[in-house]
Amino acid sequence: MVRSGRQAQGGLVRSFVKFAMTGAAGFAADATTLWILLATTELGPYFSRAISFPAALCITWYLNRIWTFERRDQAHLPQSVRYVLVQLVGALVNMAVYMLCIAFGPPVLEHHPVAALAIASAVAMTVNFLGSRHWAFAGER
């Protein structure tokens, strides 16, 4: 069955909203882990992110697989590898923006790295959505 432009647009919007909600769950895990590490260790904002990011990655892969893109029919390993690759590209964008915010942004971002994380996450979300939709979870629907 051929979908009309309006139906396709509605599907895209629905997927993006679900992706954003899943991203919010991942952000919550990332930010909470980051905050805990900053409060309880001397790792600093960069090494703490290297630990907090994988926690978010696991949560978002699972939620995107079963809910956002509903691709439970694909083999776990190839799908998860594609997803990790997409997320690594997004993470590079995310980390670059995070570092730029801390290094060159207003002092408040250096003193409140979770705010820098929020900005970086918002910038990287489009890269992650397009890569996830068109490659990591692509296939016959």
Secondary structure, 3 states (H helix, E strand, C coil): CCCCHHHHHHHHHHHHHHHHHHHHHHHHHHHHHHHHHHHHCCCHHHHHHHHHHHHHHHHHHHHHHHHHCCCCCCCHHHHHHHHHHHHHHHHHHHHHHHHHHHHHCCHHHHHCHHHHHHHHHHHHHHHHHHHHHHHHCCCCC
